[in-house]
Amino acid sequence: NVLLVMNIWQDIKWQYRYGSDLIKLILINCAIFIIVNLISLPFLLMAKNTPFDIANFLSLYASPKNLLYHPWGIFTYMFLHEGFLHILFNMLGLYWFGQIVQDMIGKPKILPIYIFGGIFGGLLYVLAYNVFPLFSNELAGSSALGASASVMAMVLAAATIAPNYEIGLILIGPVKIKWIALVYVVLDLINIQNGNAGGHIAHLGGALFGFIYIKLLQNGTDLGRPFYGVTDFFTNLFKKKSKLKVEYKKEYAYTSANKQAKTNTTQQSETISKQEKLDAILDKINRSSYDSLSKEEKDFLFKISQE
Protein backbone atom coordinates (compact mmCIF):
# COMPACT_ATOMS: atom_id res chain seq x y z
CA ASN A 1 0.00 0.00 0.00
CA VAL A 2 2.80 2.38 0.87
CA LEU A 3 4.52 1.60 -2.43
CA LEU A 4 1.28 2.21 -4.31
CA VAL A 5 0.79 5.58 -2.62
CA MET A 6 4.38 6.56 -3.40
CA ASN A 7 3.92 5.59 -7.05
CA ILE A 8 0.69 7.60 -7.28
CA TRP A 9 2.34 10.60 -5.63
CA GLN A 10 5.32 10.35 -7.97
CA ASP A 11 3.00 10.21 -10.97
CA ILE A 12 1.07 13.24 -9.73
CA LYS A 13 4.32 15.21 -9.37
CA TRP A 14 5.35 14.32 -12.91
CA GLN A 15 1.91 15.20 -14.23
CA TYR A 16 2.12 18.61 -12.59
CA ARG A 17 5.67 19.22 -13.77
CA TYR A 18 5.37 17.99 -17.33
CA GLY A 19 1.63 17.72 -17.98
CA SER A 20 -0.46 20.19 -19.96
CA ASP A 21 -1.96 23.34 -18.42
CA LEU A 22 -5.32 21.56 -18.45
CA ILE A 23 -4.00 18.78 -16.21
CA LYS A 24 -2.29 21.31 -13.95
CA LEU A 25 -5.54 23.25 -13.49
CA ILE A 26 -7.37 20.09 -12.49
CA LEU A 27 -4.61 19.11 -10.05
CA ILE A 28 -4.57 22.60 -8.50
CA ASN A 29 -8.35 22.58 -8.03
CA CYS A 30 -8.24 19.13 -6.43
CA ALA A 31 -5.32 20.07 -4.17
CA ILE A 32 -7.07 23.21 -2.93
CA PHE A 33 -10.29 21.27 -2.33
CA ILE A 34 -8.45 18.68 -0.22
CA ILE A 35 -6.44 21.27 1.72
CA VAL A 36 -9.47 23.43 2.57
CA ASN A 37 -11.47 20.42 3.75
CA LEU A 38 -8.61 18.96 5.78
CA ILE A 39 -8.11 22.26 7.60
CA SER A 40 -11.84 22.50 8.35
CA LEU A 41 -12.21 18.87 9.51
CA PRO A 42 -10.86 19.21 13.10
CA PHE A 43 -13.21 22.12 13.81
CA LEU A 44 -16.13 20.19 12.35
CA LEU A 45 -15.39 17.16 14.55
CA MET A 46 -15.27 19.42 17.60
CA ALA A 47 -18.58 21.00 16.55
CA LYS A 48 -16.96 24.42 16.54
CA ASN A 49 -16.83 27.13 13.94
CA THR A 50 -13.43 27.77 12.43
CA PRO A 51 -11.90 31.01 13.72
CA PHE A 52 -10.63 31.57 10.20
CA ASP A 53 -12.85 30.27 7.41
CA ILE A 54 -10.61 29.83 4.36
CA ALA A 55 -13.49 29.38 1.93
CA ASN A 56 -15.14 32.62 3.03
CA PHE A 57 -11.80 34.42 2.98
CA LEU A 58 -11.14 33.41 -0.64
CA SER A 59 -14.68 33.71 -2.01
CA LEU A 60 -15.91 36.50 -4.28
CA TYR A 61 -18.26 38.99 -2.62
CA ALA A 62 -20.93 40.98 -4.42
CA SER A 63 -21.08 43.77 -1.84
CA PRO A 64 -18.60 46.59 -2.71
CA LYS A 65 -17.66 46.87 0.96
CA ASN A 66 -16.86 43.17 1.34
CA LEU A 67 -15.19 43.10 -2.06
CA LEU A 68 -12.95 45.97 -1.01
CA TYR A 69 -11.66 43.89 1.91
CA HIS A 70 -11.36 40.74 -0.24
CA PRO A 71 -10.22 41.98 -3.67
CA TRP A 72 -8.33 38.74 -4.36
CA GLY A 73 -11.69 36.94 -4.43
CA ILE A 74 -12.14 37.78 -8.13
CA PHE A 75 -9.27 35.36 -8.80
CA THR A 76 -9.32 32.86 -5.92
CA TYR A 77 -13.05 32.07 -6.00
CA MET A 78 -12.66 30.05 -9.23
CA PHE A 79 -10.48 27.47 -7.43
CA LEU A 80 -12.89 26.75 -4.56
CA HIS A 81 -15.68 24.15 -4.36
CA GLU A 82 -18.42 23.38 -1.86
CA GLY A 83 -18.54 19.61 -2.07
CA PHE A 84 -17.33 16.50 -3.88
CA LEU A 85 -20.02 16.50 -6.57
CA HIS A 86 -19.41 20.20 -7.19
CA ILE A 87 -15.73 19.71 -7.97
CA LEU A 88 -16.30 16.36 -9.70
CA PHE A 89 -18.66 17.70 -12.37
CA ASN A 90 -16.65 20.89 -12.81
CA MET A 91 -13.40 18.99 -13.35
CA LEU A 92 -15.04 16.48 -15.71
CA GLY A 93 -16.47 19.33 -17.77
CA LEU A 94 -13.16 21.15 -17.73
CA TYR A 95 -11.32 18.05 -18.92
CA TRP A 96 -13.80 17.05 -21.65
CA PHE A 97 -14.19 20.46 -23.23
CA GLY A 98 -10.65 21.59 -22.43
CA GLN A 99 -9.32 18.65 -24.44
CA ILE A 100 -11.29 19.83 -27.46
CA VAL A 101 -10.06 23.41 -27.07
CA GLN A 102 -6.38 22.51 -26.75
CA ASP A 103 -6.60 20.08 -29.68
CA MET A 104 -8.18 22.76 -31.88
CA ILE A 105 -6.26 25.92 -30.97
CA GLY A 106 -3.32 24.75 -28.84
CA LYS A 107 -2.48 24.16 -25.19
CA PRO A 108 -1.38 27.76 -24.38
CA LYS A 109 -4.99 28.95 -24.81
CA ILE A 110 -6.33 26.89 -21.90
CA LEU A 111 -5.09 29.11 -19.05
CA PRO A 112 -6.31 32.47 -20.39
CA ILE A 113 -9.75 31.01 -21.19
CA TYR A 114 -10.01 29.54 -17.68
CA ILE A 115 -8.69 32.59 -15.80
CA PHE A 116 -10.31 35.35 -17.87
CA GLY A 117 -13.54 33.36 -18.16
CA GLY A 118 -13.69 33.11 -14.37
CA ILE A 119 -12.90 36.81 -13.94
CA PHE A 120 -15.46 37.86 -16.54
CA GLY A 121 -18.11 35.67 -14.92
CA GLY A 122 -17.26 37.05 -11.47
CA LEU A 123 -17.48 40.65 -12.66
CA LEU A 124 -20.88 40.05 -14.27
CA TYR A 125 -22.09 38.52 -11.00
CA VAL A 126 -20.92 41.54 -8.98
CA LEU A 127 -22.36 43.99 -11.51
CA ALA A 128 -25.77 42.27 -11.64
CA TYR A 129 -26.12 42.15 -7.86
CA ASN A 130 -25.35 45.87 -7.58
CA VAL A 131 -27.53 46.98 -10.51
CA PHE A 132 -30.75 44.96 -10.36
CA PRO A 133 -33.20 45.70 -7.49
CA LEU A 134 -34.10 42.00 -7.35
CA PHE A 135 -30.84 41.28 -5.50
CA SER A 136 -30.83 44.27 -3.12
CA ASN A 137 -31.88 42.19 -0.10
CA GLU A 138 -29.22 39.56 -0.79
CA LEU A 139 -26.36 41.89 -1.67
CA ALA A 140 -24.78 42.27 1.78
CA GLY A 141 -24.29 38.55 2.40
CA SER A 142 -23.88 37.24 -1.12
CA SER A 143 -20.70 35.46 -2.17
CA ALA A 144 -19.66 33.10 -4.96
CA LEU A 145 -17.19 30.26 -5.33
CA GLY A 146 -16.51 27.53 -7.85
CA ALA A 147 -14.89 26.97 -11.24
CA SER A 148 -18.22 26.82 -13.09
CA ALA A 149 -17.80 30.19 -14.84
CA SER A 150 -14.36 29.11 -16.08
CA VAL A 151 -15.74 25.75 -17.19
CA MET A 152 -18.60 27.46 -19.04
CA ALA A 153 -16.01 29.61 -20.81
CA MET A 154 -14.32 26.40 -21.93
CA VAL A 155 -17.65 24.87 -23.02
CA LEU A 156 -18.58 27.84 -25.20
CA ALA A 157 -15.04 28.11 -26.53
CA ALA A 158 -15.18 24.48 -27.65
CA ALA A 159 -18.68 24.88 -29.10
CA THR A 160 -17.63 28.01 -31.01
CA ILE A 161 -14.51 26.38 -32.44
CA ALA A 162 -16.10 23.06 -33.38
CA PRO A 163 -19.90 23.33 -33.11
CA ASN A 164 -20.49 20.01 -34.86
CA TYR A 165 -18.02 18.02 -32.76
CA GLU A 166 -19.91 15.10 -31.20
CA ILE A 167 -19.71 13.82 -27.63
CA GLY A 168 -21.25 10.51 -26.64
CA LEU A 169 -23.75 10.90 -23.79
CA ILE A 170 -25.00 7.97 -21.71
CA LEU A 171 -28.52 6.85 -22.71
CA ILE A 172 -28.61 9.47 -25.47
CA GLY A 173 -25.70 8.76 -27.79
CA PRO A 174 -23.64 11.20 -29.90
CA VAL A 175 -24.65 14.85 -29.46
CA LYS A 176 -23.10 17.88 -31.13
CA ILE A 177 -21.50 20.17 -28.56
CA LYS A 178 -23.32 23.23 -29.92
CA TRP A 179 -26.55 21.71 -28.55
CA ILE A 180 -24.92 20.85 -25.23
CA ALA A 181 -23.67 24.45 -24.90
CA LEU A 182 -27.12 25.80 -25.81
CA VAL A 183 -28.81 23.65 -23.16
CA TYR A 184 -26.31 24.84 -20.53
CA VAL A 185 -26.94 28.49 -21.37
CA VAL A 186 -30.73 28.14 -21.45
CA LEU A 187 -30.76 26.29 -18.12
CA ASP A 188 -28.68 29.04 -16.51
CA LEU A 189 -31.02 31.71 -17.86
CA ILE A 190 -34.11 29.88 -16.59
CA ASN A 191 -32.65 29.06 -13.18
CA ILE A 192 -31.67 32.63 -12.27
CA GLN A 193 -35.10 32.95 -10.67
CA ASN A 194 -34.98 29.54 -8.98
CA GLY A 195 -32.08 29.98 -6.56
CA ASN A 196 -28.32 30.51 -6.74
CA ALA A 197 -28.88 33.43 -9.08
CA GLY A 198 -25.32 34.66 -8.58
CA GLY A 199 -23.87 31.34 -9.69
CA HIS A 200 -25.99 31.19 -12.83
CA ILE A 201 -25.12 34.78 -13.73
CA ALA A 202 -21.41 34.00 -13.31
CA HIS A 203 -21.87 30.96 -15.57
CA LEU A 204 -23.39 33.16 -18.26
CA GLY A 205 -20.54 35.65 -17.92
CA GLY A 206 -17.99 32.89 -18.39
CA ALA A 207 -19.92 31.52 -21.37
CA LEU A 208 -20.04 34.96 -22.97
CA PHE A 209 -16.30 35.37 -22.57
CA GLY A 210 -15.59 31.96 -24.11
CA PHE A 211 -17.67 32.88 -27.15
CA ILE A 212 -16.11 36.34 -27.53
CA TYR A 213 -12.57 35.00 -27.05
CA ILE A 214 -12.88 32.50 -29.90
CA LYS A 215 -14.64 34.91 -32.25
CA LEU A 216 -11.90 37.50 -31.75
CA LEU A 217 -9.23 34.83 -32.09
CA GLN A 218 -10.72 33.76 -35.42
CA ASN A 219 -10.44 37.38 -36.55
CA GLY A 220 -6.78 37.58 -35.53
CA THR A 221 -7.11 39.11 -32.04
CA ASP A 222 -5.86 37.02 -29.13
CA LEU A 223 -7.16 38.37 -25.81
CA GLY A 224 -4.75 36.07 -24.02
CA ARG A 225 -1.62 37.69 -25.46
CA PRO A 226 -0.88 39.85 -22.36
CA PHE A 227 -1.39 36.74 -20.26
CA TYR A 228 1.32 34.84 -22.13
CA GLY A 229 3.89 37.52 -21.34
CA VAL A 230 3.15 37.37 -17.61
CA THR A 231 3.20 33.56 -17.45
CA ASP A 232 6.39 33.37 -19.52
CA PHE A 233 8.07 35.85 -17.18
CA PHE A 234 7.28 33.83 -14.05
CA THR A 235 8.04 30.53 -15.80
CA ASN A 236 11.48 31.74 -16.80
CA LEU A 237 12.02 33.35 -13.40
CA PHE A 238 11.58 30.10 -11.50
CA LYS A 239 12.70 27.73 -14.23
CA LYS A 240 15.61 25.55 -13.20
CA LYS A 241 18.53 25.67 -15.53
CA SER A 242 19.62 22.36 -16.94
CA LYS A 243 22.45 20.75 -15.02
CA LEU A 244 23.66 19.07 -18.18
CA LYS A 245 26.60 21.01 -19.55
CA VAL A 246 29.00 20.36 -22.36
CA GLU A 247 32.48 21.39 -21.38
CA TYR A 248 35.33 21.81 -23.85
CA LYS A 249 38.80 21.74 -22.33
CA LYS A 250 42.09 22.36 -24.05
CA GLU A 251 44.43 19.42 -23.62
CA TYR A 252 48.16 19.85 -23.27
CA ALA A 253 50.85 17.50 -24.49
CA TYR A 254 51.54 15.05 -21.72
CA THR A 255 52.48 11.41 -22.03
CA SER A 256 48.81 10.45 -21.39
CA ALA A 257 47.36 13.22 -23.58
CA ASN A 258 45.78 10.90 -26.14
CA LYS A 259 44.09 8.78 -23.49
CA GLN A 260 42.76 11.86 -21.68
CA ALA A 261 41.43 13.36 -24.94
CA LYS A 262 39.62 10.13 -25.73
CA THR A 263 38.04 10.09 -22.27
CA ASN A 264 36.90 13.71 -22.58
CA THR A 265 35.42 13.08 -26.03
CA THR A 266 33.47 10.09 -24.72
CA GLN A 267 32.10 12.10 -21.77
CA GLN A 268 31.11 14.98 -24.05
CA SER A 269 29.35 12.60 -26.43
CA GLU A 270 27.41 11.02 -23.56
CA THR A 271 26.43 14.45 -22.22
CA ILE A 272 25.31 15.65 -25.65
CA SER A 273 23.37 12.42 -26.16
CA LYS A 274 21.58 12.90 -22.83
CA GLN A 275 20.80 16.52 -23.65
CA GLU A 276 19.41 15.60 -27.06
CA LYS A 277 17.25 12.87 -25.54
CA LEU A 278 16.01 15.26 -22.84
CA ASP A 279 15.16 17.91 -25.43
CA ALA A 280 13.29 15.35 -27.53
CA ILE A 281 11.24 14.21 -24.52
CA LEU A 282 10.39 17.78 -23.47
CA ASP A 283 9.33 18.55 -27.05
CA LYS A 284 7.08 15.50 -26.98
CA ILE A 285 5.51 16.68 -23.71
CA ASN A 286 4.96 20.14 -25.21
CA ARG A 287 3.30 18.66 -28.32
CA SER A 288 1.15 16.14 -26.49
CA SER A 289 1.36 15.68 -22.72
CA TYR A 290 3.23 13.82 -20.03
CA ASP A 291 0.78 10.93 -20.48
CA SER A 292 2.12 10.33 -24.01
CA LEU A 293 5.56 9.34 -22.68
CA SER A 294 6.62 5.72 -22.49
CA LYS A 295 7.74 4.16 -19.20
CA GLU A 296 11.34 4.32 -20.40
CA GLU A 297 11.05 8.05 -21.13
CA LYS A 298 9.44 8.72 -17.72
CA ASP A 299 12.22 6.77 -16.00
CA PHE A 300 14.82 8.75 -17.93
CA LEU A 301 13.27 12.07 -16.84
CA PHE A 302 13.18 10.91 -13.23
CA LYS A 303 16.84 9.86 -13.39
CA ILE A 304 17.88 13.20 -14.91
CA SER A 305 15.97 15.13 -12.22
CA GLN A 306 17.92 13.32 -9.51
CA GLU A 307 21.34 14.18 -10.99
C-alpha positions as CSV (number, residue, x, y, z in Angstrom):
1,N,0.0,0.0,0.0
2,V,2.8,2.4,0.9
3,L,4.5,1.6,-2.4
4,L,1.3,2.2,-4.3
5,V,0.8,5.6,-2.6
6,M,4.4,6.6,-3.4
7,N,3.9,5.6,-7.1
8,I,0.7,7.6,-7.3
9,W,2.3,10.6,-5.6
10,Q,5.3,10.3,-8.0
11,D,3.0,10.2,-11.0
12,I,1.1,13.2,-9.7
13,K,4.3,15.2,-9.4
14,W,5.4,14.3,-12.9
15,Q,1.9,15.2,-14.2
16,Y,2.1,18.6,-12.6
17,R,5.7,19.2,-13.8
18,Y,5.4,18.0,-17.3
19,G,1.6,17.7,-18.0
20,S,-0.5,20.2,-20.0
21,D,-2.0,23.3,-18.4
22,L,-5.3,21.6,-18.5
23,I,-4.0,18.8,-16.2
24,K,-2.3,21.3,-13.9
25,L,-5.5,23.3,-13.5
26,I,-7.4,20.1,-12.5
27,L,-4.6,19.1,-10.0
28,I,-4.6,22.6,-8.5
29,N,-8.3,22.6,-8.0
30,C,-8.2,19.1,-6.4
31,A,-5.3,20.1,-4.2
32,I,-7.1,23.2,-2.9
33,F,-10.3,21.3,-2.3
34,I,-8.4,18.7,-0.2
35,I,-6.4,21.3,1.7
36,V,-9.5,23.4,2.6
37,N,-11.5,20.4,3.7
38,L,-8.6,19.0,5.8
39,I,-8.1,22.3,7.6
40,S,-11.8,22.5,8.4
41,L,-12.2,18.9,9.5
42,P,-10.9,19.2,13.1
43,F,-13.2,22.1,13.8
44,L,-16.1,20.2,12.3
45,L,-15.4,17.2,14.5
46,M,-15.3,19.4,17.6
47,A,-18.6,21.0,16.5
48,K,-17.0,24.4,16.5
49,N,-16.8,27.1,13.9
50,T,-13.4,27.8,12.4
51,P,-11.9,31.0,13.7
52,F,-10.6,31.6,10.2
53,D,-12.9,30.3,7.4
54,I,-10.6,29.8,4.4
55,A,-13.5,29.4,1.9
56,N,-15.1,32.6,3.0
57,F,-11.8,34.4,3.0
58,L,-11.1,33.4,-0.6
59,S,-14.7,33.7,-2.0
60,L,-15.9,36.5,-4.3
61,Y,-18.3,39.0,-2.6
62,A,-20.9,41.0,-4.4
63,S,-21.1,43.8,-1.8
64,P,-18.6,46.6,-2.7
65,K,-17.7,46.9,1.0
66,N,-16.9,43.2,1.3
67,L,-15.2,43.1,-2.1
68,L,-12.9,46.0,-1.0
69,Y,-11.7,43.9,1.9
70,H,-11.4,40.7,-0.2
71,P,-10.2,42.0,-3.7
72,W,-8.3,38.7,-4.4
73,G,-11.7,36.9,-4.4
74,I,-12.1,37.8,-8.1
75,F,-9.3,35.4,-8.8
76,T,-9.3,32.9,-5.9
77,Y,-13.0,32.1,-6.0
78,M,-12.7,30.1,-9.2
79,F,-10.5,27.5,-7.4
80,L,-12.9,26.7,-4.6
81,H,-15.7,24.2,-4.4
82,E,-18.4,23.4,-1.9
83,G,-18.5,19.6,-2.1
84,F,-17.3,16.5,-3.9
85,L,-20.0,16.5,-6.6
86,H,-19.4,20.2,-7.2
87,I,-15.7,19.7,-8.0
88,L,-16.3,16.4,-9.7
89,F,-18.7,17.7,-12.4
90,N,-16.6,20.9,-12.8
91,M,-13.4,19.0,-13.4
92,L,-15.0,16.5,-15.7
93,G,-16.5,19.3,-17.8
94,L,-13.2,21.2,-17.7
95,Y,-11.3,18.1,-18.9
96,W,-13.8,17.1,-21.7
97,F,-14.2,20.5,-23.2
98,G,-10.7,21.6,-22.4
99,Q,-9.3,18.6,-24.4
100,I,-11.3,19.8,-27.5
101,V,-10.1,23.4,-27.1
102,Q,-6.4,22.5,-26.7
103,D,-6.6,20.1,-29.7
104,M,-8.2,22.8,-31.9
105,I,-6.3,25.9,-31.0
106,G,-3.3,24.7,-28.8
107,K,-2.5,24.2,-25.2
108,P,-1.4,27.8,-24.4
109,K,-5.0,29.0,-24.8
110,I,-6.3,26.9,-21.9
111,L,-5.1,29.1,-19.1
112,P,-6.3,32.5,-20.4
113,I,-9.8,31.0,-21.2
114,Y,-10.0,29.5,-17.7
115,I,-8.7,32.6,-15.8
116,F,-10.3,35.4,-17.9
117,G,-13.5,33.4,-18.2
118,G,-13.7,33.1,-14.4
119,I,-12.9,36.8,-13.9
120,F,-15.5,37.9,-16.5
121,G,-18.1,35.7,-14.9
122,G,-17.3,37.0,-11.5
123,L,-17.5,40.7,-12.7
124,L,-20.9,40.0,-14.3
125,Y,-22.1,38.5,-11.0
126,V,-20.9,41.5,-9.0
127,L,-22.4,44.0,-11.5
128,A,-25.8,42.3,-11.6
129,Y,-26.1,42.2,-7.9
130,N,-25.3,45.9,-7.6
131,V,-27.5,47.0,-10.5
132,F,-30.8,45.0,-10.4
133,P,-33.2,45.7,-7.5
134,L,-34.1,42.0,-7.3
135,F,-30.8,41.3,-5.5
136,S,-30.8,44.3,-3.1
137,N,-31.9,42.2,-0.1
138,E,-29.2,39.6,-0.8
139,L,-26.4,41.9,-1.7
140,A,-24.8,42.3,1.8
141,G,-24.3,38.6,2.4
142,S,-23.9,37.2,-1.1
143,S,-20.7,35.5,-2.2
144,A,-19.7,33.1,-5.0
145,L,-17.2,30.3,-5.3
146,G,-16.5,27.5,-7.9
147,A,-14.9,27.0,-11.2
148,S,-18.2,26.8,-13.1
149,A,-17.8,30.2,-14.8
150,S,-14.4,29.1,-16.1
151,V,-15.7,25.7,-17.2
152,M,-18.6,27.5,-19.0
153,A,-16.0,29.6,-20.8
154,M,-14.3,26.4,-21.9
155,V,-17.7,24.9,-23.0
156,L,-18.6,27.8,-25.2
157,A,-15.0,28.1,-26.5
158,A,-15.2,24.5,-27.6
159,A,-18.7,24.9,-29.1
160,T,-17.6,28.0,-31.0
161,I,-14.5,26.4,-32.4
162,A,-16.1,23.1,-33.4
163,P,-19.9,23.3,-33.1
164,N,-20.5,20.0,-34.9
165,Y,-18.0,18.0,-32.8
166,E,-19.9,15.1,-31.2
167,I,-19.7,13.8,-27.6
168,G,-21.3,10.5,-26.6
169,L,-23.7,10.9,-23.8
170,I,-25.0,8.0,-21.7
171,L,-28.5,6.8,-22.7
172,I,-28.6,9.5,-25.5
173,G,-25.7,8.8,-27.8
174,P,-23.6,11.2,-29.9
175,V,-24.6,14.8,-29.5
176,K,-23.1,17.9,-31.1
177,I,-21.5,20.2,-28.6
178,K,-23.3,23.2,-29.9
179,W,-26.5,21.7,-28.5
180,I,-24.9,20.9,-25.2
181,A,-23.7,24.4,-24.9
182,L,-27.1,25.8,-25.8
183,V,-28.8,23.6,-23.2
184,Y,-26.3,24.8,-20.5
185,V,-26.9,28.5,-21.4
186,V,-30.7,28.1,-21.5
187,L,-30.8,26.3,-18.1
188,D,-28.7,29.0,-16.5
189,L,-31.0,31.7,-17.9
190,I,-34.1,29.9,-16.6
191,N,-32.6,29.1,-13.2
192,I,-31.7,32.6,-12.3
193,Q,-35.1,33.0,-10.7
194,N,-35.0,29.5,-9.0
195,G,-32.1,30.0,-6.6
196,N,-28.3,30.5,-6.7
197,A,-28.9,33.4,-9.1
198,G,-25.3,34.7,-8.6
199,G,-23.9,31.3,-9.7
200,H,-26.0,31.2,-12.8
201,I,-25.1,34.8,-13.7
202,A,-21.4,34.0,-13.3
203,H,-21.9,31.0,-15.6
204,L,-23.4,33.2,-18.3
205,G,-20.5,35.7,-17.9
206,G,-18.0,32.9,-18.4
207,A,-19.9,31.5,-21.4
208,L,-20.0,35.0,-23.0
209,F,-16.3,35.4,-22.6
210,G,-15.6,32.0,-24.1
211,F,-17.7,32.9,-27.1
212,I,-16.1,36.3,-27.5
213,Y,-12.6,35.0,-27.1
214,I,-12.9,32.5,-29.9
215,K,-14.6,34.9,-32.3
216,L,-11.9,37.5,-31.7
217,L,-9.2,34.8,-32.1
218,Q,-10.7,33.8,-35.4
219,N,-10.4,37.4,-36.5
220,G,-6.8,37.6,-35.5
221,T,-7.1,39.1,-32.0
222,D,-5.9,37.0,-29.1
223,L,-7.2,38.4,-25.8
224,G,-4.7,36.1,-24.0
225,R,-1.6,37.7,-25.5
226,P,-0.9,39.9,-22.4
227,F,-1.4,36.7,-20.3
228,Y,1.3,34.8,-22.1
229,G,3.9,37.5,-21.3
230,V,3.2,37.4,-17.6
231,T,3.2,33.6,-17.4
232,D,6.4,33.4,-19.5
233,F,8.1,35.9,-17.2
234,F,7.3,33.8,-14.0
235,T,8.0,30.5,-15.8
236,N,11.5,31.7,-16.8
237,L,12.0,33.3,-13.4
238,F,11.6,30.1,-11.5
239,K,12.7,27.7,-14.2
240,K,15.6,25.6,-13.2
241,K,18.5,25.7,-15.5
242,S,19.6,22.4,-16.9
243,K,22.4,20.7,-15.0
244,L,23.7,19.1,-18.2
245,K,26.6,21.0,-19.5
246,V,29.0,20.4,-22.4
247,E,32.5,21.4,-21.4
248,Y,35.3,21.8,-23.8
249,K,38.8,21.7,-22.3
250,K,42.1,22.4,-24.0
251,E,44.4,19.4,-23.6
252,Y,48.2,19.9,-23.3
253,A,50.9,17.5,-24.5
254,Y,51.5,15.0,-21.7
255,T,52.5,11.4,-22.0
256,S,48.8,10.5,-21.4
257,A,47.4,13.2,-23.6
258,N,45.8,10.9,-26.1
259,K,44.1,8.8,-23.5
260,Q,42.8,11.9,-21.7
261,A,41.4,13.4,-24.9
262,K,39.6,10.1,-25.7
263,T,38.0,10.1,-22.3
264,N,36.9,13.7,-22.6
265,T,35.4,13.1,-26.0
266,T,33.5,10.1,-24.7
267,Q,32.1,12.1,-21.8
268,Q,31.1,15.0,-24.0
269,S,29.3,12.6,-26.4
270,E,27.4,11.0,-23.6
271,T,26.4,14.5,-22.2
272,I,25.3,15.7,-25.7
273,S,23.4,12.4,-26.2
274,K,21.6,12.9,-22.8
275,Q,20.8,16.5,-23.7
276,E,19.4,15.6,-27.1
277,K,17.2,12.9,-25.5
278,L,16.0,15.3,-22.8
279,D,15.2,17.9,-25.4
280,A,13.3,15.4,-27.5
281,I,11.2,14.2,-24.5
282,L,10.4,17.8,-23.5
283,D,9.3,18.6,-27.0
284,K,7.1,15.5,-27.0
285,I,5.5,16.7,-23.7
286,N,5.0,20.1,-25.2
287,R,3.3,18.7,-28.3
288,S,1.2,16.1,-26.5
289,S,1.4,15.7,-22.7
290,Y,3.2,13.8,-20.0
291,D,0.8,10.9,-20.5
292,S,2.1,10.3,-24.0
293,L,5.6,9.3,-22.7
294,S,6.6,5.7,-22.5
295,K,7.7,4.2,-19.2
296,E,11.3,4.3,-20.4
297,E,11.1,8.1,-21.1
298,K,9.4,8.7,-17.7
299,D,12.2,6.8,-16.0
300,F,14.8,8.8,-17.9
301,L,13.3,12.1,-16.8
302,F,13.2,10.9,-13.2
303,K,16.8,9.9,-13.4
304,I,17.9,13.2,-14.9
305,S,16.0,15.1,-12.2
306,Q,17.9,13.3,-9.5
307,E,21.3,14.2,-11.0
